[in-house]
Amino acid sequence: MRTVRAWLTVAVVAIGVAFLTGGCMREPESKQPDSGEVQPFLTIATGGASGPYDLIGGALAKVYHNQLGYKTAVRSSDGSVENVHLLESGKADVAFAMSDAASFAMGGLESFQASGPAVHVKAIAGLYLNYVQIVTRKDRDIHTVYDLKGKRVGVGAPDSGVEVNARMILNEHGITYNDLQPEYLSYAEAIEQLKNNAIDAAFVTSGLPNSAVLDLQVSHDVVIVPILPADIEKLTKRFAFFEKAQIPPGIYQNDKAVPTVAIRNILLVRSDMGEEQVYQLTKTFFANLDALQAAHEAAKQIDRQTAGKELVVPLHPGAARYYAELARPQGQTP
């Protein structure tokens, strides 16, 4: 009798959890579809818990569950590099990544030298810009990137796009990790370390605003370190994925716009998913932009008219079909 009661208790709890989560889970096991079938499970790889990837990815998981009937799961990660590896290994189906990491993945460069070029990854859409935000406290007296020499600097989590572009930006300023004390920290970890005086500055490359930086300015005077125009010019000429950008006044505690560089985010998908399946994923993504924008205002930058253009990763045929239909005059059939 006790065994029956225990079994019933577990069953009731499981049903309650499923009801409360609306079919969305965290940290799933990988689910592989049978050949030729649309898989009922969809795992979305995002990023750190305080970043836009995770917030927008969580909203997208609910959209795919409610609109298309998937059992969706959100897998938090250290970011772009890890997300590409998750796609390559079949442990994720959809993933967020920055263009620099995605570009290196396609060429087997930087963090992908050991694993080689990514061969199971295609693009669904170009998204919003990630702004390089070099965050410090006013009492640290850091005014340019060059002032980071000799300092304790959060350079991003291991296997993250943040760490990849932090290294590139530092190198372009003639600074290597030997010239400072690098700390491999996520957004939340870096901000906590800034609060506790454990580090002097941190690279936070994300959409605007970043909630972790907003949290820091509640208790401390925050400074966003500018990248000087001459150095921005060098970065954008050397790396096609860097764009000139500015952090607008008032995003944080900045009275003036802060010059920096930005990198476009991409929504990626496994290349072995079927054309019809990815077409529906792409179409549903854009049909529910309002839900994604409600999750984080960075999603307001997503433009369906340009989302399929100038990407560093080729479009999946299903996504390409969506953009072809979008470009077709209304009422015209193929």
Secondary structure as GFF3:
##gff-version 3
##sequence-region A 1 334
A	DSSP	alpha_helix	2	21	.	.	.	ID=ss1
A	DSSP	beta_strand	24	26	.	.	.	ID=ss2
A	DSSP	beta_strand	41	45	.	.	.	ID=ss3
A	DSSP	alpha_helix	52	68	.	.	.	ID=ss4
A	DSSP	beta_strand	71	75	.	.	.	ID=ss5
A	DSSP	alpha_helix	80	88	.	.	.	ID=ss6
A	DSSP	beta_strand	94	98	.	.	.	ID=ss7
A	DSSP	alpha_helix	99	107	.	.	.	ID=ss8
A	DSSP	three_ten_helix	110	112	.	.	.	ID=ss9
A	DSSP	beta_strand	121	137	.	.	.	ID=ss10
A	DSSP	three_ten_helix	138	140	.	.	.	ID=ss11
A	DSSP	three_ten_helix	145	148	.	.	.	ID=ss12
A	DSSP	beta_strand	152	154	.	.	.	ID=ss13
A	DSSP	alpha_helix	161	172	.	.	.	ID=ss14
A	DSSP	three_ten_helix	177	179	.	.	.	ID=ss15
A	DSSP	beta_strand	181	183	.	.	.	ID=ss16
A	DSSP	alpha_helix	187	195	.	.	.	ID=ss17
A	DSSP	beta_strand	201	206	.	.	.	ID=ss18
A	DSSP	alpha_helix	211	219	.	.	.	ID=ss19
A	DSSP	beta_strand	222	225	.	.	.	ID=ss20
A	DSSP	alpha_helix	229	238	.	.	.	ID=ss21
A	DSSP	beta_strand	242	247	.	.	.	ID=ss22
A	DSSP	beta_strand	258	270	.	.	.	ID=ss23
A	DSSP	alpha_helix	275	287	.	.	.	ID=ss24
A	DSSP	alpha_helix	289	295	.	.	.	ID=ss25
A	DSSP	three_ten_helix	297	301	.	.	.	ID=ss26
A	DSSP	alpha_helix	317	327	.	.	.	ID=ss27
###
